Amino acid sequence: MSSVIEQAVQARLVASAPRMESVPATLHYDRRDPFTVRIDFPAPATLEGRDVSWEFARELLAEGVEAPAGIGDVRVRPFGYDRTVMEFHAPEGVAMVHLLTGELLTFLRRTEELVPLGDERDRLDLDGTLALLLGGGTP
């Protein structure tokens, strides 16, 4: 079984214009970093014209599909009956995207097959991480 999950999703970029642009994004989870989820946006979908990634807690995503969650750079909340809003706060401004809640739930289910919620600490390689920090290990 692979230790990495990647899932393509369609994100709808919320803008001041009435029409929302759909952009591809990829959700990423690696059981070697069991607390973290990453979402990647390709260069054409960003203001900077370069690939952008955001990392945040898997627990934040799991909570945010049910009720508003997050007070930091990434915030997640339900929207309507089938969408979830993700807000990404940066010094340049705030980006908001709508994602299909069903796609997020599928992704979360897949991550839980690798590492059940609540078992993350048991999956950490603390000895390997400590060896890397002390210069005695290899990535």
PyMOL commands that place a pseudoatom at each C-alpha (Angstrom):
pseudoatom trace, name=CA, resn=MET, resi=1, chain=A, elem=C, hetatm=0, pos=[0.000, 0.000, 0.000]
pseudoatom trace, name=CA, resn=SER, resi=2, chain=A, elem=C, hetatm=0, pos=[1.331, 3.416, -0.940]
pseudoatom trace, name=CA, resn=SER, resi=3, chain=A, elem=C, hetatm=0, pos=[2.150, 5.878, 1.801]
pseudoatom trace, name=CA, resn=VAL, resi=4, chain=A, elem=C, hetatm=0, pos=[0.981, 8.851, -0.288]
pseudoatom trace, name=CA, resn=ILE, resi=5, chain=A, elem=C, hetatm=0, pos=[-2.496, 9.840, -1.436]
pseudoatom trace, name=CA, resn=GLU, resi=6, chain=A, elem=C, hetatm=0, pos=[-3.060, 12.416, -4.163]
pseudoatom trace, name=CA, resn=GLN, resi=7, chain=A, elem=C, hetatm=0, pos=[-6.512, 13.372, -5.370]
pseudoatom trace, name=CA, resn=ALA, resi=8, chain=A, elem=C, hetatm=0, pos=[-7.386, 15.855, -8.084]
pseudoatom trace, name=CA, resn=VAL, resi=9, chain=A, elem=C, hetatm=0, pos=[-10.298, 18.167, -7.261]
pseudoatom trace, name=CA, resn=GLN, resi=10, chain=A, elem=C, hetatm=0, pos=[-11.988, 21.062, -9.001]
pseudoatom trace, name=CA, resn=ALA, resi=11, chain=A, elem=C, hetatm=0, pos=[-11.936, 24.256, -6.987]
pseudoatom trace, name=CA, resn=ARG, resi=12, chain=A, elem=C, hetatm=0, pos=[-14.146, 27.198, -7.842]
pseudoatom trace, name=CA, resn=LEU, resi=13, chain=A, elem=C, hetatm=0, pos=[-12.305, 30.432, -7.233]
pseudoatom trace, name=CA, resn=VAL, resi=14, chain=A, elem=C, hetatm=0, pos=[-14.540, 33.006, -5.540]
pseudoatom trace, name=CA, resn=ALA, resi=15, chain=A, elem=C, hetatm=0, pos=[-14.020, 36.466, -7.006]
pseudoatom trace, name=CA, resn=SER, resi=16, chain=A, elem=C, hetatm=0, pos=[-15.868, 39.754, -6.991]
pseudoatom trace, name=CA, resn=ALA, resi=17, chain=A, elem=C, hetatm=0, pos=[-17.259, 38.937, -10.439]
pseudoatom trace, name=CA, resn=PRO, resi=18, chain=A, elem=C, hetatm=0, pos=[-20.523, 36.978, -10.394]
pseudoatom trace, name=CA, resn=ARG, resi=19, chain=A, elem=C, hetatm=0, pos=[-18.993, 34.034, -12.285]
pseudoatom trace, name=CA, resn=MET, resi=20, chain=A, elem=C, hetatm=0, pos=[-16.664, 31.730, -10.389]
pseudoatom trace, name=CA, resn=GLU, resi=21, chain=A, elem=C, hetatm=0, pos=[-13.723, 30.331, -12.310]
pseudoatom trace, name=CA, resn=SER, resi=22, chain=A, elem=C, hetatm=0, pos=[-13.030, 26.623, -11.936]
pseudoatom trace, name=CA, resn=VAL, resi=23, chain=A, elem=C, hetatm=0, pos=[-9.396, 25.724, -11.323]
pseudoatom trace, name=CA, resn=PRO, resi=24, chain=A, elem=C, hetatm=0, pos=[-7.730, 22.345, -10.862]
pseudoatom trace, name=CA, resn=ALA, resi=25, chain=A, elem=C, hetatm=0, pos=[-6.172, 21.570, -7.501]
pseudoatom trace, name=CA, resn=THR, resi=26, chain=A, elem=C, hetatm=0, pos=[-4.590, 18.509, -5.932]
pseudoatom trace, name=CA, resn=LEU, resi=27, chain=A, elem=C, hetatm=0, pos=[-5.026, 17.314, -2.373]
pseudoatom trace, name=CA, resn=HIS, resi=28, chain=A, elem=C, hetatm=0, pos=[-1.997, 15.490, -0.970]
pseudoatom trace, name=CA, resn=TYR, resi=29, chain=A, elem=C, hetatm=0, pos=[-1.495, 13.328, 2.135]
pseudoatom trace, name=CA, resn=ASP, resi=30, chain=A, elem=C, hetatm=0, pos=[1.618, 11.398, 3.163]
pseudoatom trace, name=CA, resn=ARG, resi=31, chain=A, elem=C, hetatm=0, pos=[1.458, 9.034, 6.135]
pseudoatom trace, name=CA, resn=ARG, resi=32, chain=A, elem=C, hetatm=0, pos=[5.071, 9.912, 6.949]
pseudoatom trace, name=CA, resn=ASP, resi=33, chain=A, elem=C, hetatm=0, pos=[3.654, 13.340, 7.973]
pseudoatom trace, name=CA, resn=PRO, resi=34, chain=A, elem=C, hetatm=0, pos=[0.338, 12.093, 9.388]
pseudoatom trace, name=CA, resn=PHE, resi=35, chain=A, elem=C, hetatm=0, pos=[-0.992, 15.371, 10.773]
pseudoatom trace, name=CA, resn=THR, resi=36, chain=A, elem=C, hetatm=0, pos=[-0.639, 17.345, 7.525]
pseudoatom trace, name=CA, resn=VAL, resi=37, chain=A, elem=C, hetatm=0, pos=[-2.681, 17.781, 4.349]
pseudoatom trace, name=CA, resn=ARG, resi=38, chain=A, elem=C, hetatm=0, pos=[-1.479, 19.845, 1.398]
pseudoatom trace, name=CA, resn=ILE, resi=39, chain=A, elem=C, hetatm=0, pos=[-3.440, 21.407, -1.435]
pseudoatom trace, name=CA, resn=ASP, resi=40, chain=A, elem=C, hetatm=0, pos=[-1.568, 22.421, -4.576]
pseudoatom trace, name=CA, resn=PHE, resi=41, chain=A, elem=C, hetatm=0, pos=[-2.738, 25.002, -7.102]
pseudoatom trace, name=CA, resn=PRO, resi=42, chain=A, elem=C, hetatm=0, pos=[-1.062, 25.211, -10.538]
pseudoatom trace, name=CA, resn=ALA, resi=43, chain=A, elem=C, hetatm=0, pos=[0.545, 28.421, -11.790]
pseudoatom trace, name=CA, resn=PRO, resi=44, chain=A, elem=C, hetatm=0, pos=[-2.369, 29.495, -14.054]
pseudoatom trace, name=CA, resn=ALA, resi=45, chain=A, elem=C, hetatm=0, pos=[-4.683, 29.526, -11.024]
pseudoatom trace, name=CA, resn=THR, resi=46, chain=A, elem=C, hetatm=0, pos=[-2.567, 31.931, -8.970]
pseudoatom trace, name=CA, resn=LEU, resi=47, chain=A, elem=C, hetatm=0, pos=[-1.972, 35.669, -9.016]
pseudoatom trace, name=CA, resn=GLU, resi=48, chain=A, elem=C, hetatm=0, pos=[1.794, 35.161, -8.925]
pseudoatom trace, name=CA, resn=GLY, resi=49, chain=A, elem=C, hetatm=0, pos=[1.751, 32.879, -11.959]
pseudoatom trace, name=CA, resn=ARG, resi=50, chain=A, elem=C, hetatm=0, pos=[3.601, 30.102, -10.103]
pseudoatom trace, name=CA, resn=ASP, resi=51, chain=A, elem=C, hetatm=0, pos=[2.578, 26.909, -8.369]
pseudoatom trace, name=CA, resn=VAL, resi=52, chain=A, elem=C, hetatm=0, pos=[1.279, 27.492, -4.841]
pseudoatom trace, name=CA, resn=SER, resi=53, chain=A, elem=C, hetatm=0, pos=[0.898, 24.945, -2.035]
pseudoatom trace, name=CA, resn=TRP, resi=54, chain=A, elem=C, hetatm=0, pos=[-0.805, 25.325, 1.317]
pseudoatom trace, name=CA, resn=GLU, resi=55, chain=A, elem=C, hetatm=0, pos=[-0.243, 22.931, 4.211]
pseudoatom trace, name=CA, resn=PHE, resi=56, chain=A, elem=C, hetatm=0, pos=[-2.627, 22.579, 7.120]
pseudoatom trace, name=CA, resn=ALA, resi=57, chain=A, elem=C, hetatm=0, pos=[-3.865, 20.065, 9.657]
pseudoatom trace, name=CA, resn=ARG, resi=58, chain=A, elem=C, hetatm=0, pos=[-5.898, 17.121, 8.411]
pseudoatom trace, name=CA, resn=GLU, resi=59, chain=A, elem=C, hetatm=0, pos=[-8.061, 17.621, 11.502]
pseudoatom trace, name=CA, resn=LEU, resi=60, chain=A, elem=C, hetatm=0, pos=[-8.880, 21.168, 10.286]
pseudoatom trace, name=CA, resn=LEU, resi=61, chain=A, elem=C, hetatm=0, pos=[-10.226, 19.766, 7.017]
pseudoatom trace, name=CA, resn=ALA, resi=62, chain=A, elem=C, hetatm=0, pos=[-12.195, 17.040, 8.800]
pseudoatom trace, name=CA, resn=GLU, resi=63, chain=A, elem=C, hetatm=0, pos=[-13.771, 19.571, 11.169]
pseudoatom trace, name=CA, resn=GLY, resi=64, chain=A, elem=C, hetatm=0, pos=[-14.335, 22.190, 8.475]
pseudoatom trace, name=CA, resn=VAL, resi=65, chain=A, elem=C, hetatm=0, pos=[-16.571, 20.035, 6.285]
pseudoatom trace, name=CA, resn=GLU, resi=66, chain=A, elem=C, hetatm=0, pos=[-18.975, 19.811, 9.247]
pseudoatom trace, name=CA, resn=ALA, resi=67, chain=A, elem=C, hetatm=0, pos=[-18.706, 23.261, 10.880]
pseudoatom trace, name=CA, resn=PRO, resi=68, chain=A, elem=C, hetatm=0, pos=[-16.543, 26.401, 10.602]
pseudoatom trace, name=CA, resn=ALA, resi=69, chain=A, elem=C, hetatm=0, pos=[-12.953, 25.632, 11.613]
pseudoatom trace, name=CA, resn=GLY, resi=70, chain=A, elem=C, hetatm=0, pos=[-9.666, 27.499, 11.741]
pseudoatom trace, name=CA, resn=ILE, resi=71, chain=A, elem=C, hetatm=0, pos=[-8.542, 30.891, 12.939]
pseudoatom trace, name=CA, resn=GLY, resi=72, chain=A, elem=C, hetatm=0, pos=[-5.203, 31.138, 11.157]
pseudoatom trace, name=CA, resn=ASP, resi=73, chain=A, elem=C, hetatm=0, pos=[-4.021, 31.256, 7.567]
pseudoatom trace, name=CA, resn=VAL, resi=74, chain=A, elem=C, hetatm=0, pos=[-6.343, 28.436, 6.459]
pseudoatom trace, name=CA, resn=ARG, resi=75, chain=A, elem=C, hetatm=0, pos=[-10.025, 28.368, 7.351]
pseudoatom trace, name=CA, resn=VAL, resi=76, chain=A, elem=C, hetatm=0, pos=[-12.645, 25.824, 6.281]
pseudoatom trace, name=CA, resn=ARG, resi=77, chain=A, elem=C, hetatm=0, pos=[-16.434, 25.877, 6.523]
pseudoatom trace, name=CA, resn=PRO, resi=78, chain=A, elem=C, hetatm=0, pos=[-19.477, 24.223, 4.971]
pseudoatom trace, name=CA, resn=PHE, resi=79, chain=A, elem=C, hetatm=0, pos=[-21.375, 26.146, 2.299]
pseudoatom trace, name=CA, resn=GLY, resi=80, chain=A, elem=C, hetatm=0, pos=[-24.829, 24.989, 1.246]
pseudoatom trace, name=CA, resn=TYR, resi=81, chain=A, elem=C, hetatm=0, pos=[-25.633, 21.314, 1.072]
pseudoatom trace, name=CA, resn=ASP, resi=82, chain=A, elem=C, hetatm=0, pos=[-22.767, 20.103, -1.134]
pseudoatom trace, name=CA, resn=ARG, resi=83, chain=A, elem=C, hetatm=0, pos=[-19.879, 22.565, -0.966]
pseudoatom trace, name=CA, resn=THR, resi=84, chain=A, elem=C, hetatm=0, pos=[-17.092, 23.487, 1.402]
pseudoatom trace, name=CA, resn=VAL, resi=85, chain=A, elem=C, hetatm=0, pos=[-15.316, 26.843, 1.396]
pseudoatom trace, name=CA, resn=MET, resi=86, chain=A, elem=C, hetatm=0, pos=[-11.587, 27.093, 2.019]
pseudoatom trace, name=CA, resn=GLU, resi=87, chain=A, elem=C, hetatm=0, pos=[-10.055, 30.484, 2.753]
pseudoatom trace, name=CA, resn=PHE, resi=88, chain=A, elem=C, hetatm=0, pos=[-6.325, 31.058, 2.378]
pseudoatom trace, name=CA, resn=HIS, resi=89, chain=A, elem=C, hetatm=0, pos=[-5.057, 34.179, 4.159]
pseudoatom trace, name=CA, resn=ALA, resi=90, chain=A, elem=C, hetatm=0, pos=[-1.723, 35.678, 3.054]
pseudoatom trace, name=CA, resn=PRO, resi=91, chain=A, elem=C, hetatm=0, pos=[-0.129, 39.126, 3.246]
pseudoatom trace, name=CA, resn=GLU, resi=92, chain=A, elem=C, hetatm=0, pos=[-1.201, 39.698, -0.381]
pseudoatom trace, name=CA, resn=GLY, resi=93, chain=A, elem=C, hetatm=0, pos=[-4.853, 39.062, 0.439]
pseudoatom trace, name=CA, resn=VAL, resi=94, chain=A, elem=C, hetatm=0, pos=[-7.412, 36.302, 0.869]
pseudoatom trace, name=CA, resn=ALA, resi=95, chain=A, elem=C, hetatm=0, pos=[-8.230, 33.608, -1.677]
pseudoatom trace, name=CA, resn=MET, resi=96, chain=A, elem=C, hetatm=0, pos=[-11.463, 31.680, -1.326]
pseudoatom trace, name=CA, resn=VAL, resi=97, chain=A, elem=C, hetatm=0, pos=[-12.338, 28.479, -3.151]
pseudoatom trace, name=CA, resn=HIS, resi=98, chain=A, elem=C, hetatm=0, pos=[-15.416, 26.272, -3.142]
pseudoatom trace, name=CA, resn=LEU, resi=99, chain=A, elem=C, hetatm=0, pos=[-14.844, 22.518, -3.250]
pseudoatom trace, name=CA, resn=LEU, resi=100, chain=A, elem=C, hetatm=0, pos=[-17.362, 19.712, -3.496]
pseudoatom trace, name=CA, resn=THR, resi=101, chain=A, elem=C, hetatm=0, pos=[-17.811, 18.324, 0.000]
pseudoatom trace, name=CA, resn=GLY, resi=102, chain=A, elem=C, hetatm=0, pos=[-18.158, 14.808, -1.411]
pseudoatom trace, name=CA, resn=GLU, resi=103, chain=A, elem=C, hetatm=0, pos=[-14.678, 15.017, -2.948]
pseudoatom trace, name=CA, resn=LEU, resi=104, chain=A, elem=C, hetatm=0, pos=[-13.229, 16.174, 0.375]
pseudoatom trace, name=CA, resn=LEU, resi=105, chain=A, elem=C, hetatm=0, pos=[-14.982, 13.387, 2.273]
pseudoatom trace, name=CA, resn=THR, resi=106, chain=A, elem=C, hetatm=0, pos=[-13.650, 10.809, -0.199]
pseudoatom trace, name=CA, resn=PHE, resi=107, chain=A, elem=C, hetatm=0, pos=[-10.143, 12.177, 0.283]
pseudoatom trace, name=CA, resn=LEU, resi=108, chain=A, elem=C, hetatm=0, pos=[-10.495, 12.139, 4.077]
pseudoatom trace, name=CA, resn=ARG, resi=109, chain=A, elem=C, hetatm=0, pos=[-11.774, 8.552, 4.009]
pseudoatom trace, name=CA, resn=ARG, resi=110, chain=A, elem=C, hetatm=0, pos=[-8.738, 7.539, 1.961]
pseudoatom trace, name=CA, resn=THR, resi=111, chain=A, elem=C, hetatm=0, pos=[-6.372, 9.228, 4.432]
pseudoatom trace, name=CA, resn=GLU, resi=112, chain=A, elem=C, hetatm=0, pos=[-8.063, 7.447, 7.323]
pseudoatom trace, name=CA, resn=GLU, resi=113, chain=A, elem=C, hetatm=0, pos=[-7.397, 4.100, 5.633]
pseudoatom trace, name=CA, resn=LEU, resi=114, chain=A, elem=C, hetatm=0, pos=[-3.687, 4.937, 5.894]
pseudoatom trace, name=CA, resn=VAL, resi=115, chain=A, elem=C, hetatm=0, pos=[-3.762, 6.591, 9.317]
pseudoatom trace, name=CA, resn=PRO, resi=116, chain=A, elem=C, hetatm=0, pos=[-6.985, 6.677, 11.340]
pseudoatom trace, name=CA, resn=LEU, resi=117, chain=A, elem=C, hetatm=0, pos=[-7.783, 10.039, 12.928]
pseudoatom trace, name=CA, resn=GLY, resi=118, chain=A, elem=C, hetatm=0, pos=[-6.355, 10.007, 16.427]
pseudoatom trace, name=CA, resn=ASP, resi=119, chain=A, elem=C, hetatm=0, pos=[-3.552, 7.537, 15.558]
pseudoatom trace, name=CA, resn=GLU, resi=120, chain=A, elem=C, hetatm=0, pos=[-1.218, 10.129, 14.028]
pseudoatom trace, name=CA, resn=ARG, resi=121, chain=A, elem=C, hetatm=0, pos=[1.203, 10.205, 16.986]
pseudoatom trace, name=CA, resn=ASP, resi=122, chain=A, elem=C, hetatm=0, pos=[1.674, 6.433, 16.749]
pseudoatom trace, name=CA, resn=ARG, resi=123, chain=A, elem=C, hetatm=0, pos=[2.800, 6.800, 13.123]
pseudoatom trace, name=CA, resn=LEU, resi=124, chain=A, elem=C, hetatm=0, pos=[5.447, 9.446, 13.660]
pseudoatom trace, name=CA, resn=ASP, resi=125, chain=A, elem=C, hetatm=0, pos=[9.044, 8.315, 13.173]
pseudoatom trace, name=CA, resn=LEU, resi=126, chain=A, elem=C, hetatm=0, pos=[10.469, 10.333, 16.051]
pseudoatom trace, name=CA, resn=ASP, resi=127, chain=A, elem=C, hetatm=0, pos=[13.787, 8.459, 16.088]
pseudoatom trace, name=CA, resn=GLY, resi=128, chain=A, elem=C, hetatm=0, pos=[14.309, 9.031, 12.362]
pseudoatom trace, name=CA, resn=THR, resi=129, chain=A, elem=C, hetatm=0, pos=[13.352, 12.684, 12.623]
pseudoatom trace, name=CA, resn=LEU, resi=130, chain=A, elem=C, hetatm=0, pos=[15.687, 13.212, 15.560]
pseudoatom trace, name=CA, resn=ALA, resi=131, chain=A, elem=C, hetatm=0, pos=[18.524, 11.516, 13.645]
pseudoatom trace, name=CA, resn=LEU, resi=132, chain=A, elem=C, hetatm=0, pos=[17.905, 13.847, 10.698]
pseudoatom trace, name=CA, resn=LEU, resi=133, chain=A, elem=C, hetatm=0, pos=[17.946, 16.904, 12.958]
pseudoatom trace, name=CA, resn=LEU, resi=134, chain=A, elem=C, hetatm=0, pos=[21.190, 15.802, 14.544]
pseudoatom trace, name=CA, resn=GLY, resi=135, chain=A, elem=C, hetatm=0, pos=[22.779, 15.107, 11.172]
pseudoatom trace, name=CA, resn=GLY, resi=136, chain=A, elem=C, hetatm=0, pos=[23.069, 11.357, 11.635]
pseudoatom trace, name=CA, resn=GLY, resi=137, chain=A, elem=C, hetatm=0, pos=[20.328, 10.214, 9.255]
pseudoatom trace, name=CA, resn=THR, resi=138, chain=A, elem=C, hetatm=0, pos=[19.336, 10.420, 5.640]
pseudoatom trace, name=CA, resn=PRO, resi=139, chain=A, elem=C, hetatm=0, pos=[15.957, 11.614, 4.360]
for i in range(1, 139): cmd.bond("trace and resi %d" % i, "trace and resi %d" % (i + 1))
show_as sticks, trace
zoom trace
